[in-house]
């Protein structure tokens, strides 16, 4: 499993101990694989953090849009009520003319 990222040295991470020359090739493969897995996990943690930050901004934008839409809805409902009152007033005036 080859990695395109540069490999870290054993001294880069204090959790993993460097191999001595007396270990088997299998130990070397396992050690290298553990290094790659750890690097992959670190990259995933960075991506998760970035996603969390982005999603926080998106949620904030959604809330702003929601608030704006609710305000617009209230304004439209008020306009509707005013127009209805005006229309009823006009109808009343027309009805009073016909009755006179």
C-alpha positions as CSV (number, residue, x, y, z in Angstrom):
1,X,0.0,0.0,0.0
2,X,2.0,3.0,-1.3
3,X,1.4,6.5,0.0
4,X,1.9,9.7,-2.0
5,X,2.6,11.6,1.2
6,X,6.2,11.7,2.6
7,X,6.9,9.1,5.2
8,X,7.6,10.3,8.7
9,X,10.6,9.2,10.5
10,X,10.4,7.1,13.6
11,X,11.6,10.1,15.6
12,X,8.6,12.2,14.4
13,X,6.2,10.3,16.5
14,X,7.2,9.4,20.1
15,X,4.4,6.8,20.4
16,X,6.1,4.5,17.9
17,X,9.6,3.2,18.7
18,X,12.2,2.9,16.0
19,X,13.1,-0.5,14.8
20,X,16.4,-2.0,15.6
21,X,18.4,-3.8,12.8
22,X,17.7,-7.2,14.3
23,X,13.9,-7.2,13.5
24,X,12.4,-9.4,10.8
25,X,11.1,-8.0,7.5
26,X,7.6,-8.7,8.7
27,X,8.2,-6.3,11.7
28,X,9.4,-3.7,9.2
29,X,6.3,-4.1,7.1
30,X,4.0,-3.9,10.2
31,X,5.9,-0.9,11.4
32,X,5.6,0.9,8.1
33,X,1.9,0.0,7.8
34,X,1.3,1.4,11.3
35,X,3.0,4.6,10.3
36,X,0.8,4.9,7.2
37,X,-2.3,4.2,9.2
38,X,-1.4,6.8,11.8
39,X,-0.7,9.4,9.1
40,X,-4.1,8.5,7.5
41,X,-5.9,8.9,10.8
42,X,-4.2,12.3,11.4
43,X,-5.3,13.5,8.0
44,X,-8.9,12.3,8.6
45,X,-8.9,14.1,11.9
46,X,-7.8,17.3,10.1
47,X,-10.6,16.8,7.5
48,X,-13.2,16.2,10.2
49,X,-12.2,19.4,11.9
50,X,-12.5,21.3,8.7
51,X,-15.9,19.7,8.0
52,X,-17.1,20.7,11.5
53,X,-16.0,24.3,10.9
54,X,-17.7,24.4,7.5
55,X,-20.9,22.9,8.8
56,X,-21.0,25.4,11.6
57,X,-20.9,28.2,9.1
58,X,-23.5,26.6,6.9
59,X,-25.8,26.1,9.9
60,X,-25.3,29.7,10.8
61,X,-26.2,30.8,7.3
62,X,-29.3,28.6,7.3
63,X,-30.5,30.2,10.5
64,X,-30.0,33.7,9.1
65,X,-31.9,32.7,6.0
66,X,-34.7,31.2,8.1
67,X,-35.0,34.4,10.2
68,X,-35.0,36.5,7.0
69,X,-37.7,34.3,5.5
70,X,-39.9,34.5,8.6
71,X,-39.5,38.3,8.6
72,X,-40.5,38.5,5.0
73,X,-43.5,36.3,5.6
74,X,-44.7,38.6,8.4
75,X,-44.3,41.6,6.1
76,X,-46.2,39.9,3.3
77,X,-49.0,39.0,5.7
78,X,-49.2,42.6,7.0
79,X,-49.4,43.8,3.4
80,X,-52.1,41.3,2.6
81,X,-54.2,42.4,5.5
82,X,-53.8,46.1,4.5
83,X,-54.9,45.3,0.9
84,X,-57.8,43.2,2.0
85,X,-59.0,46.1,4.3
86,X,-58.7,48.5,1.4
87,X,-60.6,46.2,-0.9
88,X,-63.4,45.7,1.6
89,X,-63.6,49.5,2.1
90,X,-63.9,50.0,-1.6
91,X,-66.6,47.3,-1.8
92,X,-68.5,48.9,1.1
93,X,-68.3,52.3,-0.6
94,X,-69.7,50.8,-3.9
95,X,-72.4,49.0,-2.0
96,X,-73.5,52.2,-0.2
97,X,-73.6,54.1,-3.5
98,X,-75.9,51.4,-5.0
99,X,-78.2,51.5,-2.0
100,X,-78.6,55.3,-2.1
